[in-house]
Amino acid sequence: MKTKTIKRIKSTIYFSAVAIALLLALPSCKKDGVDKSLPTMKLTPDNVMGKTAQHVDVTLIIYAPNGIKSLEISKTINLVSSGGVTTGTPVSTGENTFTFVYAYTYQPDEVNKLVGINFRLTDNKGNAVEKDLTVNTEASGAQKIYTHPWKLTSKLWETRNPVEENLQDCEKDDAYTFRSDSTMSINYGTSGCLFDGFNIFDKWTLSEDETVFTWVYHSVFDPTKITVETFTVKSLTKDKLVMEVAVDLSAFGLSKNELFLYTFETV
């Protein structure tokens, strides 16, 4: 009698366990199924990196069988909302499929900050789907230059034998300011050199590949007399700029390509 009771209990436990397993499996099966009436989005790429002022395009590939009601775009910087919400207009590429190209310019004030772009698509039945773009911004060479003033700490005459330091004492307190709008100026300090102020510095530029630096100046006595000097950038960090320039000194009995290595450091 006791054996039959034990078998009956075991049988009841077994069938209860099976029933529970089936109940647990049902929602799981439902979850694994794909509801093809819901919209989907793919973002390519979803993580980008670039230098300030550079541009990047990312593409949303959209499947929306119920059509598109809206595509909202919002931005956060260090998890704080920035710039409000804008909208985009996806372009149809076929039956229920769309694309949207988002163009972004890396911003100077976003260097080393956590920047995210959220894309939220809502279809005509109120179903929504979201994707996030992570933006990593590095300071460009130009931004490193215009962020603070510089002083000239060395001017090596490389083609001299032996190599000679050509920086004059009266130049050591000069402060160079390169602005973000490409204008520039020089503060000659208290110990001015003989020809300080004879030239007015108008403009500076840095090539896109950050290998060529140029500044332009004109004579204070004749504004039509414009000089363009082009330097080869040897190294550039946030604290130091090293670049080489060839100077024509043939009027002084020297060569047309006397090389000078300029070193600037932040003030």
NUZA-151261 format. One record per residue (C-alpha): x, y, z; residue number from 1; residue in three letters. Coordinates in Angstrom, 2 decimals. Layout:
BEGIN
<atom X="X" Y="Y" Z="Z" i="NUM" aa="ALA"/>
...
This chain:
BEGIN
<atom X="0.00" Y="0.00" Z="0.00" i="1" aa="MET"/>
<atom X="2.83" Y="2.33" Z="0.91" i="2" aa="LYS"/>
<atom X="4.62" Y="1.52" Z="-2.39" i="3" aa="THR"/>
<atom X="1.52" Y="2.41" Z="-4.46" i="4" aa="LYS"/>
<atom X="1.18" Y="5.70" Z="-2.61" i="5" aa="THR"/>
<atom X="4.81" Y="6.57" Z="-3.30" i="6" aa="ILE"/>
<atom X="4.41" Y="5.73" Z="-7.01" i="7" aa="LYS"/>
<atom X="1.27" Y="7.87" Z="-7.19" i="8" aa="ARG"/>
<atom X="3.11" Y="10.84" Z="-5.58" i="9" aa="ILE"/>
<atom X="6.06" Y="10.45" Z="-7.97" i="10" aa="LYS"/>
<atom X="3.70" Y="10.32" Z="-10.94" i="11" aa="SER"/>
<atom X="1.91" Y="13.46" Z="-9.78" i="12" aa="THR"/>
<atom X="5.22" Y="15.31" Z="-9.30" i="13" aa="ILE"/>
<atom X="6.44" Y="14.23" Z="-12.75" i="14" aa="TYR"/>
<atom X="3.32" Y="15.44" Z="-14.59" i="15" aa="PHE"/>
<atom X="3.32" Y="18.67" Z="-12.59" i="16" aa="SER"/>
<atom X="6.92" Y="19.28" Z="-13.57" i="17" aa="ALA"/>
<atom X="6.11" Y="18.62" Z="-17.23" i="18" aa="VAL"/>
<atom X="3.15" Y="21.01" Z="-17.08" i="19" aa="ALA"/>
<atom X="5.25" Y="23.73" Z="-15.50" i="20" aa="ILE"/>
<atom X="7.97" Y="23.25" Z="-18.12" i="21" aa="ALA"/>
<atom X="5.41" Y="23.56" Z="-20.93" i="22" aa="LEU"/>
<atom X="3.96" Y="26.72" Z="-19.38" i="23" aa="LEU"/>
<atom X="7.42" Y="28.23" Z="-19.11" i="24" aa="LEU"/>
<atom X="8.24" Y="27.26" Z="-22.68" i="25" aa="ALA"/>
<atom X="5.15" Y="28.90" Z="-24.19" i="26" aa="LEU"/>
<atom X="6.10" Y="32.55" Z="-23.55" i="27" aa="PRO"/>
<atom X="9.67" Y="31.71" Z="-24.50" i="28" aa="SER"/>
<atom X="8.56" Y="30.40" Z="-27.87" i="29" aa="CYS"/>
<atom X="6.42" Y="33.48" Z="-28.36" i="30" aa="LYS"/>
<atom X="9.34" Y="35.75" Z="-27.50" i="31" aa="LYS"/>
<atom X="11.64" Y="33.99" Z="-29.96" i="32" aa="ASP"/>
<atom X="9.20" Y="34.56" Z="-32.80" i="33" aa="GLY"/>
<atom X="9.77" Y="37.70" Z="-34.92" i="34" aa="VAL"/>
<atom X="6.79" Y="40.01" Z="-35.36" i="35" aa="ASP"/>
<atom X="7.21" Y="41.10" Z="-38.96" i="36" aa="LYS"/>
<atom X="4.72" Y="43.91" Z="-38.57" i="37" aa="SER"/>
<atom X="7.09" Y="45.85" Z="-36.31" i="38" aa="LEU"/>
<atom X="9.64" Y="48.34" Z="-37.71" i="39" aa="PRO"/>
<atom X="13.38" Y="47.61" Z="-37.53" i="40" aa="THR"/>
<atom X="16.48" Y="49.78" Z="-38.01" i="41" aa="MET"/>
<atom X="20.15" Y="49.09" Z="-38.65" i="42" aa="LYS"/>
<atom X="22.74" Y="51.83" Z="-38.12" i="43" aa="LEU"/>
<atom X="25.99" Y="51.69" Z="-40.09" i="44" aa="THR"/>
<atom X="28.37" Y="52.47" Z="-38.46" i="45" aa="PRO"/>
<atom X="27.12" Y="52.85" Z="-34.89" i="46" aa="ASP"/>
<atom X="30.41" Y="54.13" Z="-33.44" i="47" aa="ASN"/>
<atom X="32.51" Y="56.83" Z="-35.13" i="48" aa="VAL"/>
<atom X="35.72" Y="58.72" Z="-34.36" i="49" aa="MET"/>
<atom X="37.22" Y="61.80" Z="-35.98" i="50" aa="GLY"/>
<atom X="38.94" Y="65.13" Z="-35.50" i="51" aa="LYS"/>
<atom X="37.25" Y="68.48" Z="-35.03" i="52" aa="THR"/>
<atom X="35.82" Y="70.02" Z="-38.21" i="53" aa="ALA"/>
<atom X="35.94" Y="66.70" Z="-40.05" i="54" aa="GLN"/>
<atom X="32.70" Y="65.21" Z="-41.40" i="55" aa="HIS"/>
<atom X="31.20" Y="61.73" Z="-41.26" i="56" aa="VAL"/>
<atom X="28.08" Y="60.12" Z="-42.76" i="57" aa="ASP"/>
<atom X="26.15" Y="57.30" Z="-41.09" i="58" aa="VAL"/>
<atom X="23.28" Y="55.37" Z="-42.67" i="59" aa="THR"/>
<atom X="20.03" Y="54.10" Z="-41.19" i="60" aa="LEU"/>
<atom X="18.56" Y="51.09" Z="-43.01" i="61" aa="ILE"/>
<atom X="14.87" Y="50.91" Z="-42.12" i="62" aa="ILE"/>
<atom X="12.15" Y="48.28" Z="-42.48" i="63" aa="TYR"/>
<atom X="8.69" Y="49.74" Z="-41.80" i="64" aa="ALA"/>
<atom X="5.71" Y="47.70" Z="-43.12" i="65" aa="PRO"/>
<atom X="3.24" Y="50.19" Z="-41.61" i="66" aa="ASN"/>
<atom X="4.96" Y="53.22" Z="-43.09" i="67" aa="GLY"/>
<atom X="6.81" Y="55.96" Z="-41.21" i="68" aa="ILE"/>
<atom X="5.12" Y="58.57" Z="-39.07" i="69" aa="LYS"/>
<atom X="8.28" Y="60.28" Z="-37.80" i="70" aa="SER"/>
<atom X="12.04" Y="59.98" Z="-37.38" i="71" aa="LEU"/>
<atom X="13.26" Y="62.00" Z="-34.40" i="72" aa="GLU"/>
<atom X="16.93" Y="62.75" Z="-33.77" i="73" aa="ILE"/>
<atom X="18.28" Y="63.90" Z="-30.40" i="74" aa="SER"/>
<atom X="21.74" Y="64.42" Z="-28.96" i="75" aa="LYS"/>
<atom X="23.31" Y="64.10" Z="-25.53" i="76" aa="THR"/>
<atom X="26.68" Y="65.31" Z="-24.27" i="77" aa="ILE"/>
<atom X="27.88" Y="63.56" Z="-21.13" i="78" aa="ASN"/>
<atom X="24.34" Y="62.16" Z="-20.80" i="79" aa="LEU"/>
<atom X="22.78" Y="65.66" Z="-20.80" i="80" aa="VAL"/>
<atom X="20.35" Y="66.60" Z="-23.57" i="81" aa="SER"/>
<atom X="21.77" Y="69.07" Z="-26.08" i="82" aa="SER"/>
<atom X="20.12" Y="70.89" Z="-28.98" i="83" aa="GLY"/>
<atom X="16.60" Y="69.54" Z="-28.60" i="84" aa="GLY"/>
<atom X="14.91" Y="67.21" Z="-31.09" i="85" aa="VAL"/>
<atom X="15.18" Y="67.45" Z="-34.86" i="86" aa="THR"/>
<atom X="13.52" Y="65.33" Z="-37.52" i="87" aa="THR"/>
<atom X="14.71" Y="63.43" Z="-40.55" i="88" aa="GLY"/>
<atom X="13.02" Y="62.27" Z="-43.75" i="89" aa="THR"/>
<atom X="13.92" Y="58.71" Z="-44.79" i="90" aa="PRO"/>
<atom X="13.96" Y="57.88" Z="-48.48" i="91" aa="VAL"/>
<atom X="12.03" Y="54.88" Z="-49.83" i="92" aa="SER"/>
<atom X="14.22" Y="52.19" Z="-51.40" i="93" aa="THR"/>
<atom X="11.55" Y="49.59" Z="-52.12" i="94" aa="GLY"/>
<atom X="8.56" Y="47.87" Z="-50.57" i="95" aa="GLU"/>
<atom X="8.55" Y="48.76" Z="-46.86" i="96" aa="ASN"/>
<atom X="12.25" Y="49.66" Z="-46.91" i="97" aa="THR"/>
<atom X="13.86" Y="53.05" Z="-46.41" i="98" aa="PHE"/>
<atom X="17.26" Y="54.67" Z="-45.83" i="99" aa="THR"/>
<atom X="18.34" Y="57.85" Z="-44.09" i="100" aa="PHE"/>
<atom X="21.84" Y="59.34" Z="-44.31" i="101" aa="VAL"/>
<atom X="22.87" Y="61.44" Z="-41.31" i="102" aa="TYR"/>
<atom X="25.76" Y="63.87" Z="-41.82" i="103" aa="ALA"/>
<atom X="27.72" Y="64.94" Z="-38.75" i="104" aa="TYR"/>
<atom X="30.57" Y="67.40" Z="-38.17" i="105" aa="THR"/>
<atom X="32.87" Y="66.77" Z="-35.21" i="106" aa="TYR"/>
<atom X="32.64" Y="69.75" Z="-32.86" i="107" aa="GLN"/>
<atom X="35.55" Y="71.47" Z="-31.04" i="108" aa="PRO"/>
<atom X="33.64" Y="71.63" Z="-27.74" i="109" aa="ASP"/>
<atom X="32.98" Y="67.88" Z="-27.79" i="110" aa="GLU"/>
<atom X="36.60" Y="66.73" Z="-27.53" i="111" aa="VAL"/>
<atom X="37.00" Y="63.96" Z="-24.92" i="112" aa="ASN"/>
<atom X="33.29" Y="64.02" Z="-24.08" i="113" aa="LYS"/>
<atom X="30.65" Y="61.29" Z="-24.23" i="114" aa="LEU"/>
<atom X="28.46" Y="62.21" Z="-27.20" i="115" aa="VAL"/>
<atom X="25.47" Y="60.17" Z="-28.31" i="116" aa="GLY"/>
<atom X="22.96" Y="60.63" Z="-31.14" i="117" aa="ILE"/>
<atom X="19.61" Y="58.87" Z="-30.71" i="118" aa="ASN"/>
<atom X="17.39" Y="57.97" Z="-33.67" i="119" aa="PHE"/>
<atom X="13.77" Y="57.13" Z="-32.80" i="120" aa="ARG"/>
<atom X="11.46" Y="55.94" Z="-35.55" i="121" aa="LEU"/>
<atom X="7.69" Y="55.69" Z="-35.05" i="122" aa="THR"/>
<atom X="5.46" Y="53.97" Z="-37.62" i="123" aa="ASP"/>
<atom X="1.86" Y="54.86" Z="-38.52" i="124" aa="ASN"/>
<atom X="0.51" Y="52.43" Z="-35.90" i="125" aa="LYS"/>
<atom X="2.55" Y="53.94" Z="-33.06" i="126" aa="GLY"/>
<atom X="5.21" Y="51.23" Z="-32.93" i="127" aa="ASN"/>
<atom X="8.67" Y="52.63" Z="-32.21" i="128" aa="ALA"/>
<atom X="12.27" Y="51.50" Z="-32.60" i="129" aa="VAL"/>
<atom X="15.50" Y="53.27" Z="-31.57" i="130" aa="GLU"/>
<atom X="19.19" Y="53.20" Z="-32.45" i="131" aa="LYS"/>
<atom X="22.12" Y="55.07" Z="-30.88" i="132" aa="ASP"/>
<atom X="25.26" Y="56.49" Z="-32.49" i="133" aa="LEU"/>
<atom X="28.35" Y="56.99" Z="-30.32" i="134" aa="THR"/>
<atom X="30.57" Y="59.92" Z="-31.38" i="135" aa="VAL"/>
<atom X="34.22" Y="60.20" Z="-30.30" i="136" aa="ASN"/>
<atom X="35.89" Y="63.52" Z="-31.10" i="137" aa="THR"/>
<atom X="39.62" Y="64.23" Z="-31.01" i="138" aa="GLU"/>
<atom X="41.23" Y="67.67" Z="-31.19" i="139" aa="ALA"/>
<atom X="42.45" Y="68.45" Z="-34.69" i="140" aa="SER"/>
<atom X="45.89" Y="69.91" Z="-35.26" i="141" aa="GLY"/>
<atom X="44.29" Y="73.28" Z="-36.03" i="142" aa="ALA"/>
<atom X="42.38" Y="73.23" Z="-32.75" i="143" aa="GLN"/>
<atom X="45.58" Y="72.47" Z="-30.85" i="144" aa="LYS"/>
<atom X="47.16" Y="75.51" Z="-32.48" i="145" aa="ILE"/>
<atom X="44.36" Y="78.04" Z="-31.93" i="146" aa="TYR"/>
<atom X="43.49" Y="76.95" Z="-28.40" i="147" aa="THR"/>
<atom X="46.25" Y="79.02" Z="-26.75" i="148" aa="HIS"/>
<atom X="49.12" Y="81.46" Z="-27.52" i="149" aa="PRO"/>
<atom X="52.61" Y="80.22" Z="-28.42" i="150" aa="TRP"/>
<atom X="56.16" Y="81.41" Z="-27.93" i="151" aa="LYS"/>
<atom X="59.10" Y="80.69" Z="-30.21" i="152" aa="LEU"/>
<atom X="61.67" Y="78.83" Z="-28.09" i="153" aa="THR"/>
<atom X="64.15" Y="77.74" Z="-30.76" i="154" aa="SER"/>
<atom X="65.09" Y="78.58" Z="-34.35" i="155" aa="LYS"/>
<atom X="67.84" Y="76.21" Z="-35.46" i="156" aa="LEU"/>
<atom X="69.73" Y="77.09" Z="-38.62" i="157" aa="TRP"/>
<atom X="70.04" Y="73.54" Z="-39.92" i="158" aa="GLU"/>
<atom X="72.06" Y="74.19" Z="-43.09" i="159" aa="THR"/>
<atom X="74.71" Y="76.04" Z="-41.09" i="160" aa="ARG"/>
<atom X="77.84" Y="74.01" Z="-40.36" i="161" aa="ASN"/>
<atom X="77.73" Y="73.38" Z="-37.49" i="162" aa="PRO"/>
<atom X="74.01" Y="73.76" Z="-36.83" i="163" aa="VAL"/>
<atom X="73.41" Y="77.10" Z="-35.13" i="164" aa="GLU"/>
<atom X="70.74" Y="78.42" Z="-32.81" i="165" aa="GLU"/>
<atom X="69.43" Y="81.54" Z="-34.55" i="166" aa="ASN"/>
<atom X="66.83" Y="82.68" Z="-32.02" i="167" aa="LEU"/>
<atom X="67.60" Y="86.21" Z="-30.86" i="168" aa="GLN"/>
<atom X="67.18" Y="87.34" Z="-27.26" i="169" aa="ASP"/>
<atom X="64.69" Y="89.99" Z="-28.38" i="170" aa="CYS"/>
<atom X="62.44" Y="87.23" Z="-29.84" i="171" aa="GLU"/>
<atom X="62.17" Y="85.18" Z="-26.67" i="172" aa="LYS"/>
<atom X="59.23" Y="87.13" Z="-25.23" i="173" aa="ASP"/>
<atom X="57.23" Y="87.20" Z="-28.48" i="174" aa="ASP"/>
<atom X="53.73" Y="85.67" Z="-28.19" i="175" aa="ALA"/>
<atom X="52.04" Y="84.29" Z="-31.29" i="176" aa="TYR"/>
<atom X="48.24" Y="84.07" Z="-31.37" i="177" aa="THR"/>
<atom X="46.63" Y="81.88" Z="-34.01" i="178" aa="PHE"/>
<atom X="42.85" Y="82.28" Z="-34.02" i="179" aa="ARG"/>
<atom X="40.17" Y="79.82" Z="-35.12" i="180" aa="SER"/>
<atom X="39.10" Y="82.15" Z="-37.97" i="181" aa="ASP"/>
<atom X="42.64" Y="81.85" Z="-39.46" i="182" aa="SER"/>
<atom X="43.71" Y="85.36" Z="-38.44" i="183" aa="THR"/>
<atom X="46.87" Y="85.78" Z="-36.40" i="184" aa="MET"/>
<atom X="48.92" Y="88.36" Z="-34.55" i="185" aa="SER"/>
<atom X="52.24" Y="88.70" Z="-32.73" i="186" aa="ILE"/>
<atom X="52.80" Y="90.48" Z="-29.43" i="187" aa="ASN"/>
<atom X="56.48" Y="91.45" Z="-29.53" i="188" aa="TYR"/>
<atom X="56.81" Y="91.85" Z="-25.77" i="189" aa="GLY"/>
<atom X="59.03" Y="94.41" Z="-24.06" i="190" aa="THR"/>
<atom X="62.39" Y="93.57" Z="-25.65" i="191" aa="SER"/>
<atom X="61.56" Y="94.28" Z="-29.29" i="192" aa="GLY"/>
<atom X="63.85" Y="93.49" Z="-32.20" i="193" aa="CYS"/>
<atom X="64.91" Y="96.12" Z="-34.75" i="194" aa="LEU"/>
<atom X="62.42" Y="95.13" Z="-37.45" i="195" aa="PHE"/>
<atom X="59.45" Y="94.21" Z="-35.24" i="196" aa="ASP"/>
<atom X="56.21" Y="95.55" Z="-36.67" i="197" aa="GLY"/>
<atom X="57.60" Y="96.02" Z="-40.19" i="198" aa="PHE"/>
<atom X="55.39" Y="93.12" Z="-41.32" i="199" aa="ASN"/>
<atom X="51.71" Y="92.65" Z="-40.52" i="200" aa="ILE"/>
<atom X="50.73" Y="89.00" Z="-40.15" i="201" aa="PHE"/>
<atom X="47.34" Y="88.38" Z="-41.75" i="202" aa="ASP"/>
<atom X="46.55" Y="84.72" Z="-41.88" i="203" aa="LYS"/>
<atom X="47.60" Y="81.18" Z="-41.01" i="204" aa="TRP"/>
<atom X="46.42" Y="77.78" Z="-42.28" i="205" aa="THR"/>
<atom X="47.13" Y="74.12" Z="-41.61" i="206" aa="LEU"/>
<atom X="46.63" Y="71.58" Z="-44.37" i="207" aa="SER"/>
<atom X="43.95" Y="68.90" Z="-43.92" i="208" aa="GLU"/>
<atom X="46.59" Y="66.20" Z="-43.43" i="209" aa="ASP"/>
<atom X="48.28" Y="68.46" Z="-40.84" i="210" aa="GLU"/>
<atom X="51.69" Y="68.33" Z="-42.54" i="211" aa="THR"/>
<atom X="51.89" Y="71.84" Z="-44.02" i="212" aa="VAL"/>
<atom X="51.59" Y="75.10" Z="-42.05" i="213" aa="PHE"/>
<atom X="51.40" Y="78.44" Z="-43.86" i="214" aa="THR"/>
<atom X="51.37" Y="82.01" Z="-42.70" i="215" aa="TRP"/>
<atom X="50.88" Y="85.16" Z="-44.79" i="216" aa="VAL"/>
<atom X="52.08" Y="88.67" Z="-44.03" i="217" aa="TYR"/>
<atom X="52.40" Y="92.01" Z="-45.81" i="218" aa="HIS"/>
<atom X="54.74" Y="94.97" Z="-45.49" i="219" aa="SER"/>
<atom X="53.49" Y="97.79" Z="-43.30" i="220" aa="VAL"/>
<atom X="54.99" Y="100.21" Z="-45.84" i="221" aa="PHE"/>
<atom X="53.48" Y="98.52" Z="-48.92" i="222" aa="ASP"/>
<atom X="50.35" Y="96.38" Z="-48.36" i="223" aa="PRO"/>
<atom X="50.67" Y="94.98" Z="-51.89" i="224" aa="THR"/>
<atom X="53.96" Y="93.34" Z="-50.94" i="225" aa="LYS"/>
<atom X="52.64" Y="90.01" Z="-49.65" i="226" aa="ILE"/>
<atom X="54.82" Y="87.14" Z="-48.44" i="227" aa="THR"/>
<atom X="53.70" Y="83.55" Z="-48.01" i="228" aa="VAL"/>
<atom X="55.90" Y="81.25" Z="-45.92" i="229" aa="GLU"/>
<atom X="55.27" Y="77.53" Z="-45.98" i="230" aa="THR"/>
<atom X="56.49" Y="75.24" Z="-43.22" i="231" aa="PHE"/>
<atom X="56.71" Y="71.46" Z="-43.04" i="232" aa="THR"/>
<atom X="55.23" Y="70.26" Z="-39.76" i="233" aa="VAL"/>
<atom X="57.58" Y="67.85" Z="-38.02" i="234" aa="LYS"/>
<atom X="55.53" Y="67.30" Z="-34.87" i="235" aa="SER"/>
<atom X="52.46" Y="68.80" Z="-33.24" i="236" aa="LEU"/>
<atom X="51.07" Y="68.20" Z="-29.77" i="237" aa="THR"/>
<atom X="48.91" Y="70.36" Z="-27.52" i="238" aa="LYS"/>
<atom X="52.10" Y="71.74" Z="-25.94" i="239" aa="ASP"/>
<atom X="54.69" Y="71.87" Z="-28.73" i="240" aa="LYS"/>
<atom X="54.83" Y="72.67" Z="-32.46" i="241" aa="LEU"/>
<atom X="57.97" Y="71.89" Z="-34.47" i="242" aa="VAL"/>
<atom X="58.20" Y="72.81" Z="-38.14" i="243" aa="MET"/>
<atom X="60.79" Y="73.48" Z="-40.83" i="244" aa="GLU"/>
<atom X="60.97" Y="76.28" Z="-43.38" i="245" aa="VAL"/>
<atom X="63.27" Y="77.01" Z="-46.32" i="246" aa="ALA"/>
<atom X="64.38" Y="80.64" Z="-46.57" i="247" aa="VAL"/>
<atom X="65.94" Y="82.33" Z="-49.62" i="248" aa="ASP"/>
<atom X="69.08" Y="84.07" Z="-48.38" i="249" aa="LEU"/>
<atom X="70.74" Y="84.38" Z="-51.78" i="250" aa="SER"/>
<atom X="70.71" Y="88.18" Z="-51.43" i="251" aa="ALA"/>
<atom X="73.21" Y="87.72" Z="-48.60" i="252" aa="PHE"/>
<atom X="75.48" Y="85.38" Z="-50.56" i="253" aa="GLY"/>
<atom X="73.88" Y="82.23" Z="-49.14" i="254" aa="LEU"/>
<atom X="71.65" Y="79.62" Z="-50.78" i="255" aa="SER"/>
<atom X="68.02" Y="79.92" Z="-51.80" i="256" aa="LYS"/>
<atom X="67.10" Y="77.09" Z="-49.45" i="257" aa="ASN"/>
<atom X="68.55" Y="77.75" Z="-46.06" i="258" aa="GLU"/>
<atom X="66.65" Y="75.49" Z="-43.65" i="259" aa="LEU"/>
<atom X="65.42" Y="76.66" Z="-40.27" i="260" aa="PHE"/>
<atom X="63.71" Y="74.49" Z="-37.66" i="261" aa="LEU"/>
<atom X="61.21" Y="76.44" Z="-35.56" i="262" aa="TYR"/>
<atom X="60.05" Y="75.16" Z="-32.17" i="263" aa="THR"/>
<atom X="57.02" Y="76.76" Z="-30.53" i="264" aa="PHE"/>
<atom X="55.78" Y="75.99" Z="-27.05" i="265" aa="GLU"/>
<atom X="52.57" Y="77.06" Z="-25.35" i="266" aa="THR"/>
<atom X="52.68" Y="80.23" Z="-23.29" i="267" aa="VAL"/>
